[in-house]
């Protein structure tokens, strides 16, 4: 995701916690311009609040900074005191030199051709000493653009993005030490750095697609059990016996072996040249890579231990399903999948809310349906747990029709179940869609 930063990173001097959004950052004049902002302590906030109260108590209108100026925002005029804007002297409005560019000598006012509904919240930010609240009628991306234009500071921007559901990321990628390690890591992780890196990424995507296609093709009836062949061998007594052994020469097996070799090589190189081993082990994508190759080696180990190919069809059947996780490796090369992942990560509270609503509804309506249909002969709702499946497919409006009520009371309960299911879905979904739109717009503008 492209992180929008303020045009001036020295603006992060005084911010208070707002009622809805918080921008808590205090830094002295000796701090680095590019350092990331941290949340201020409650003591800092209280001190700053006290400072503004003292300013109000010592208010003397004879001072030069007490004079009023007019700010014209697309035809809507605002009046405020210079001393109010100078509370944040590094911002666009608080700095005389920056503000001078918008001076209109004919009208004796400052003119800004900007979004009018957003400006009252920005002006209130100065008046309240750091309380930033986005107007409900203003879209999140529009308000974000206004904050950036008026140079409110990196702390305000990052805090606002966090409060609106964005996942702020640093643009400076962590790189390993050493020129060789850095070159190899860029080659493996960042295709945009060179033509060779783009070719490597393209080959990796090709192997992922080839592996997925192979995984699907081998389940066709035509290729059933082609991974094993009958061979005749002599036992210890010299008697000929037949047994199943892996058919490593079959084209599908050859493709699988080549793909696994590529994945293993890629994983080993990334582990060797990564900037941090701990961060590497914490990354979910790397564990997806391990899950993609793990079943292949477990199968080889089980065959070497038992000497029977049928292990694949028995205990290994479930484990080999993990091969389908290879398709998730495309998230490293697909912006759309990354946006989807960020959306789900940001919307975990809403997803949990949906699961909670669904779980409560399933229990309530399963119990109601069981007792409503209890008197029906040969009813399909034999118990409350057996009714859970019907409640889930009904509340999600799927409605397979494999279970359905027959009595009048049961149909009434079924109707209520569908209506409550629509309500449970409708509540959290708009928030999730908004998060997706935010990430999509940020990626599109990057």
C-alpha positions in Angstrom: 0.0 0.0 0.0 1.3 3.5 -0.8 1.7 5.5 2.3 0.7 9.1 2.0 3.2 11.3 3.9 3.0 14.9 4.8 5.0 17.4 2.7 6.9 18.6 5.8 7.9 16.1 8.4 8.7 18.7 11.0 5.1 19.5 11.7 4.7 17.0 14.4 5.1 19.3 17.4 1.8 19.6 19.3 -1.1 17.1 19.0 -3.8 16.2 21.4 -6.0 13.1 21.6 -9.3 13.7 19.9 -12.7 12.3 20.8 -12.6 10.0 17.7 -9.1 10.3 16.2 -5.9 10.5 18.1 -2.6 12.1 16.9 -0.3 11.9 19.9 3.2 13.0 19.0 5.6 15.4 20.7 9.1 16.0 19.5 11.7 18.6 20.4 13.8 20.6 17.9 16.6 18.2 18.0 14.7 15.1 16.8 15.3 13.7 13.3 13.0 14.8 10.5 12.5 11.3 9.2 11.9 9.5 12.4 8.6 7.7 12.8 6.2 9.3 15.3 5.2 7.5 18.5 2.1 8.0 20.6 2.6 10.7 23.3 2.0 9.8 26.9 -1.1 11.0 28.8 1.2 13.4 30.7 2.3 15.1 27.4 -1.4 15.5 26.4 -2.3 17.0 29.8 0.7 19.4 29.7 -0.3 20.5 26.2 -3.9 21.0 27.2 -2.8 23.1 30.2 -0.6 25.1 27.8 -3.6 26.0 25.7 -5.7 26.9 28.7 -3.0 29.3 29.9 -3.0 30.9 26.5 -6.7 31.5 26.8 -6.2 32.9 30.3 -3.5 35.3 29.1 -5.5 36.4 26.1 -4.6 40.1 25.3 -6.1 41.4 22.1 -3.6 44.2 21.9 -0.9 41.8 20.8 0.0 41.5 17.2 -0.7 37.8 17.0 -4.3 38.4 18.2 -5.3 40.1 15.0 -7.8 38.3 12.8 -7.3 37.0 9.3 -9.8 35.8 6.7 -9.5 32.4 5.1 -11.6 31.9 2.0 -12.0 28.2 1.1 -13.7 27.9 -2.3 -16.0 30.9 -1.5 -16.7 30.0 2.1 -15.0 32.5 4.5 -13.6 31.8 7.9 -12.2 34.2 10.4 -9.6 33.2 13.0 -6.8 34.8 15.0 -3.2 34.5 13.9 -2.2 33.3 17.3 -4.5 30.3 16.8 -2.7 29.2 13.6 0.7 29.9 15.1 0.2 27.1 17.6 1.5 24.8 14.8 4.0 27.0 13.0 5.3 24.4 10.6 2.0 23.7 9.0 0.7 25.5 5.9 -1.7 27.8 7.8 0.6 28.4 10.8 3.6 29.5 8.7 3.6 33.0 7.4 5.8 32.3 4.5 3.9 29.2 3.3 0.6 31.0 3.8 1.7 34.0 1.9 1.5 32.2 -1.5 -2.3 32.2 -1.1 -2.7 35.9 -0.3 -5.3 37.8 -2.4 -4.4 41.5 -2.1 -7.6 42.6 -3.9 -9.8 41.1 -1.3 -7.4 41.2 1.6 -7.8 37.5 2.4 -6.2 34.1 1.9 -7.9 32.1 -0.8 -7.7 28.3 -0.9 -9.3 26.4 -3.8 -9.9 23.3 -1.7 -12.7 21.1 -0.4 -15.0 23.3 1.7 -16.7 20.7 3.9 -13.4 19.5 5.1 -12.0 22.8 6.2 -14.1 23.3 9.4 -12.5 20.2 10.9 -9.0 21.4 9.9 -9.5 24.8 11.4 -11.0 23.2 14.6 -7.8 21.2 14.8 -5.9 24.5 15.5 -8.6 25.9 17.7 -8.9 22.8 19.9 -5.2 22.2 20.1 -5.1 19.0 18.2 -8.6 17.5 18.1 -9.1 16.1 14.6 -12.6 14.7 13.7 -13.5 13.9 10.1 -17.0 15.2 9.1 -19.3 12.3 8.5 -20.2 13.6 5.0 -16.6 13.8 3.8 -15.1 10.6 2.3 -12.0 9.3 4.0 -9.7 9.7 1.0 -10.8 13.3 0.4 -10.2 14.3 4.0 -6.8 12.6 3.8 -5.9 14.7 0.8 -6.8 17.9 2.7 -4.7 16.9 5.7 -1.8 16.4 3.3 -2.3 19.7 1.5 -2.4 21.8 4.7 0.8 19.9 5.8 -0.6 18.8 9.1 2.3 16.6 9.8 3.3 12.9 9.5 1.9 12.1 13.0 -1.6 13.4 12.1 -1.6 11.6 8.8 -0.5 8.3 10.2 -2.8 8.5 13.1 -5.7 9.4 10.8 -5.0 6.5 8.5 -4.8 4.1 11.4 -8.1 5.3 12.8 -9.8 4.9 9.4 -8.6 1.3 8.9 -5.5 1.8 6.8 -2.4 -0.2 7.5 0.5 2.2 7.5 3.7 0.8 6.1 7.1 2.3 5.8 8.4 3.0 2.3 12.0 2.2 3.4 12.3 -1.6 3.0 14.5 -3.3 5.6 17.6 -4.5 3.7 20.3 -7.0 4.8 23.8 -5.9 5.5 26.5 -6.4 2.8 26.3 -5.6 -0.8 26.0 -9.3 -1.9 23.1 -10.0 0.5 21.4 -6.8 -0.5 21.6 -7.6 -4.2 20.4 -11.1 -3.8 17.5 -10.0 -1.5 16.4 -7.4 -4.0 16.6 -10.0 -6.7 14.4 -12.4 -4.7 11.9 -10.0 -3.2 11.6 -6.8 -5.3 11.0 -7.6 -9.1 10.9 -3.9 -9.9 14.6 -3.4 -9.1 16.0 -5.1 -12.2 15.1 -7.0 -15.4 16.6 -10.2 -14.0 14.5 -9.9 -10.9 11.4 -9.5 -13.1 12.3 -12.7 -15.0 12.9 -14.6 -11.7 9.4 -13.5 -10.5 7.9 -14.5 -13.8 9.4 -18.0 -13.5 8.2 -18.3 -10.0 4.7 -17.4 -11.0 4.9 -19.9 -13.8 5.9 -22.7 -11.4 3.1 -21.8 -9.0 0.5 -21.9 -11.8 2.0 -25.2 -13.2 1.9 -26.8 -9.7 -1.7 -25.8 -9.2 -2.8 -27.1 -12.6 -0.9 -30.3 -12.0 -2.6 -30.7 -8.6 -6.0 -30.4 -10.2 -5.3 -32.6 -13.3 -4.0 -35.6 -11.3 -7.5 -35.9 -9.7 -9.1 -36.6 -13.0 -10.4 -40.2 -13.3 -8.1 -40.8 -16.2 -5.1 -40.2 -14.0 -6.3 -42.0 -10.9 -3.6 -44.0 -9.1 -1.0 -43.1 -11.8 1.4 -42.1 -9.1 1.8 -45.8 -8.2 2.7 -48.8 -10.4 2.8 -52.5 -9.9 6.3 -54.0 -9.9 7.4 -57.6 -9.5 10.2 -58.3 -7.1 11.7 -61.3 -5.4 11.3 -61.7 -1.6 13.8 -63.2 0.7 12.7 -66.7 -0.3 13.0 -66.0 -4.0 9.3 -65.9 -4.5 7.9 -63.3 -7.0 5.7 -60.8 -5.3 3.9 -57.7 -6.7 3.8 -54.4 -4.8 2.9 -50.8 -5.5 5.8 -48.4 -5.8 5.8 -44.6 -6.7 5.9 -43.9 -10.4 8.5 -41.2 -10.4 8.8 -41.3 -14.2 5.2 -40.2 -14.8 5.0 -36.7 -16.3 2.9 -35.5 -13.4 5.4 -36.8 -10.9 8.3 -35.2 -12.9 6.5 -31.8 -12.9 5.8 -32.1 -9.1 9.5 -32.9 -8.4 10.7 -30.0 -10.5 8.3 -27.6 -8.9 9.2 -28.7 -5.4 12.9 -28.3 -6.2 12.3 -24.7 -7.4 10.2 -23.9 -4.2 12.9 -25.4 -1.9 15.7 -23.5 -3.7 13.7 -20.2 -3.5 12.9 -20.7 0.2 16.5 -21.6 1.2 17.9 -18.5 -0.7 15.3 -16.2 0.9 16.1 -17.6 4.4 19.9 -17.2 3.9 19.8 -13.7 2.6 16.9 -12.3 4.6 17.6 -9.2 6.7 16.2 -10.8 9.9 15.8 -14.5 10.6 13.2 -13.8 13.3 11.1 -11.6 11.0 11.4 -14.2 8.3 10.0 -16.9 10.7 7.1 -14.6 11.7 6.0 -13.9 8.2 2.9 -15.9 7.3 3.9 -16.0 3.6 7.0 -18.0 4.5 4.9 -20.6 6.4 2.7 -20.9 3.4 5.8 -21.8 1.4 6.7 -24.4 3.9 3.2 -25.9 3.9 3.3 -26.1 0.1 6.4 -28.3 0.0 5.9 -30.2 3.3 3.6 -32.9 2.0 6.0 -34.0 -0.7 8.8 -34.7 1.7 6.5 -36.4 4.3 5.3 -38.7 1.5 8.8 -39.6 0.5 9.7 -40.3 4.2 6.6 -42.4 4.7 7.3 -44.4 1.6 10.9 -45.0 2.6 9.8 -46.1 6.0 7.0 -48.5 4.9 7.9 -49.3 1.3 4.2 -49.0 0.3 2.8 -46.5 -2.2 -0.7 -46.9 -0.7 0.3 -44.6 2.1 -0.5 -41.7 -0.2 -4.1 -42.9 -0.5 -4.5 -43.5 3.2 -2.9 -41.3 5.9 -1.4 -38.9 3.4 -4.6 -38.0 1.6 -5.5 -35.2 4.0 -1.9 -33.9 4.3 -1.5 -33.6 0.5 -4.4 -31.2 0.4 -2.0 -28.6 1.8 -0.5 -28.5 -1.7 -3.4 -26.3 -2.7 -1.9 -23.5 -0.5 0.6 -22.9 -3.3 -1.9 -20.7 -5.0 -1.5 -18.3 -2.1 2.1 -17.8 -3.0 0.7 -15.6 -5.8 0.0 -13.0 -3.2 3.7 -12.0 -3.4 3.3 -11.1 -7.0 -0.3 -10.0 -7.2 -1.4 -6.5 -5.9 -5.0 -7.6 -5.8 -4.3 -10.5 -3.5 -2.3 -8.2 -1.2 -5.1 -5.7 -1.1 -7.5 -8.6 -0.2 -5.1 -9.7 2.6 -4.8 -6.2 4.0 -8.6 -5.8 3.9 -9.1 -9.0 5.8 -6.4 -8.1 8.4 -7.9 -4.7 8.9 -11.5 -6.0 9.1 -10.9 -8.7 11.7 -13.2 -7.0 14.2 -16.0 -6.8 11.7 -15.4 -10.4 10.6 -15.5 -11.5 14.3 -18.7 -9.5 14.7 -20.2 -11.3 11.7 -19.2 -14.7 13.1 -20.6 -13.8 16.5 -23.9 -12.7 15.0 -24.1 -15.8 12.9 -23.2 -18.1 15.8 -25.8 -16.6 18.1 -28.5 -16.7 15.3 -27.7 -20.3 14.5 -28.2 -21.4 18.1 -31.4 -19.5 18.6 -33.1 -20.4 15.3 -31.9 -24.0 15.4 -33.5 -24.4 18.8 -36.7 -22.7 17.6 -36.9 -24.8 14.4 -36.3 -28.0 16.3 -39.2 -27.4 18.7 -41.4 -26.0 15.9 -40.9 -29.2 13.8 -40.8 -31.6 16.7 -44.4 -32.8 16.2 -44.0 -33.3 12.4 -43.7 -37.0 11.4 -40.4 -38.0 9.9 -39.0 -34.5 10.4 -35.5 -33.8 9.2 -34.8 -31.7 12.3 -34.0 -34.6 14.6 -31.9 -32.5 17.1 -30.7 -29.0 17.6 -27.1 -29.8 16.5 -28.5 -31.5 13.4 -30.4 -28.3 12.7 -27.2 -26.2 12.7 -26.5 -26.9 9.1 -29.9 -25.7 8.0 -29.6 -22.5 10.1 -26.2 -21.7 8.6 -27.3 -22.1 5.0 -30.5 -20.2 5.7 -28.9 -17.2 7.5 -26.3 -16.9 4.8 -29.2 -17.0 2.2 -27.6 -20.0 0.4 -30.6 -22.3 0.9 -29.6 -25.7 -0.5 -33.1 -27.1 0.1 -31.7 -30.3 1.5 -33.5 -29.5 4.8 -36.7 -27.5 5.0 -39.6 -27.0 7.4 -43.0 -28.6 6.7 -45.2 -27.1 9.4 -46.7 -23.6 9.5 -44.8 -22.7 12.6 -41.6 -24.1 11.1 -42.0 -22.0 8.0 -42.6 -18.9 10.1 -39.3 -19.6 12.0 -37.6 -20.2 8.7 -38.7 -16.8 7.4 -37.4 -15.1 10.5 -34.1 -16.9 10.1 -33.6 -15.6 6.6 -34.5 -12.0 7.6 -32.2 -12.1 10.6 -29.5 -13.6 8.4 -29.7 -10.7 6.0 -29.5 -8.2 8.9 -26.4 -10.0 10.3 -24.6 -9.9 6.9 -25.7 -6.3 6.2 -24.2 -4.8 9.4 -20.5 -5.5 9.0 -20.2 -5.8 5.2 -20.2 -2.1 4.4 -17.2 -1.5 6.7 -15.3 -4.3 5.0 -16.1 -2.9 1.6 -15.0 0.6 2.7 -11.7 -0.9 3.9 -11.2 -2.6 0.6 -11.9 0.6 -1.3 -9.4 2.5 0.8 -6.7 0.1 0.1 -7.6 -0.1 -3.6 -7.5 3.7 -4.0 -4.2 3.9 -2.1 -2.6 1.2 -4.4 -4.0 2.8 -7.5 -2.5 6.2 -6.6 0.8 4.8 -5.6 
